[in-house]
Amino acid sequence: MKFRCVHNSIRIRIRKSDMQQLANTGKITETITFPAGNTFGFSLSLNENIETATAVYKDNFVQVLLPHSIAHTWIKSSDISLTHEQALTNGETLHLLIEKDLPCLDRPEEDKSDTFEELAEKASDIC
């Protein structure tokens, strides 16, 4: 799972093996450990009690929750992404984008074995 962020935007890219884990267990988690021993973590989880994608940040951990029914439909489909705008208390929005990881066409040396190569032609403008 890849995590990218820029001002009020989170983008998560899911490899095939991650997608299988998400379908089987309902959750994918990654952590990054820094030299001083501090960690930053993030997860993508399925949740039966929500109707829209939701992001939560607490204790150096970002949790993105997807509605169970929407996620399972997406997992089984050839759709590339899920997107949602989450309202923030300051009147702005947090953009959430969850994508199936496609191979980058401009990186021939990259290992593409765990990407959704079969969907790449459908979305040739996404890398």
N, C-alpha and C positions, 0 to 999 in steps of 0.2 A: 504494500500500500504506500502510495506517495502522497505527501501532504504539502500543499503550496498555499501561501497566503500573501495577500497584499491588502492595503487599506479596506477594511470591511468586506473582505472576500476570502472564502476558504474553498480550495479546490482539492478534491481527493480523487486519486486515480487508483483503480482496483485491478490487480493482476488476476489472471484466471484462477490461480491457486487461492488467492484471497476470496474470490467470489464463491468458490466451493466451500471454504471455511465459513463465510457469511451465511450461505444457504444451510449448512449443516448445524452450525452452533449459534447463529444469530449475532456474532460479534467478531471483529478483527481489532487487534490492539498492537500498537507499535510504541517503542520508547527510544529516546535518545539520551545517552549518558554523557555528561560533560566532565572535563578534567577534575573539577573540584568535587565530583560525586553527585552533583545535582542532576535531576532528570526532568525531561519534558516528555509527555506522552500524549497520544491521541488514539481515538478509537472510532469505529463506525459500528453502530449497533442497531438491531431491529427492535421495535417497541410496539406492542399491541395497543397501548393507551394513548397514542398521539395520532393526529390526523395530517400533520404536515412535518416536513423535515425541521429539525431543531438542533441548534448548537448550544452547548453549555461549556463554560470554562470555570474550573475550580482547581486550586492547588497544583498549578503547572500542568494541567491535563485538559485537553479539549475532547469533548465527547460529542459526536454528531449522531443523532438518532433519526432513524427512518421509520415511517409507518410500516408495520409488518406487511400488510396487504399490498401496498404500492411497491415495496421493495421486492417481494416475491414475484410480482408480475414483471418488473424490470429485469430481475435476474434471469428469467426464462426467455426474455424477448431479445430481439436484435437491436433494440434501442440503445444508443450509446450513453446517454446521460440522464440524470435527474437534476433538476434545479429548483431552488426555492429562495424567496426573499423573506428573511426573518426581520420583523420590526424590532428596532432598538429603542430604548427609553429616551434617547436624545432626539428622536424623530427621524434618524437615519435608518438604513437597513443593512443587514448582513447578508451578502450574497453567498449561497451555498451551491456548489456544483460538485456532483459525484459522478465520475465517469468510468467506463470500462477502459482499461489501459490499452491504447493502440500502439503499434510499433512506429517509431519515428523514421520516416522515409529518408531523412537527411543524415542518418547515423548508421551506415551499413555495417559497422563493426559491433553494434549493440546486440546483445542477446535478446532475441524477440520470442523465445520459446514459451514464455509465460504471458504473452500479450494476446489480445483479441485480433489476430491477423486477419481472420475471416471477415471482420467488420471494417477493416481499414479502407477498402475501396468506397464503402458507403459514406465515409467521413474523411476523405483525403485531405481536407483542410485542417484537421485536428491532429496535433502531435503531443 
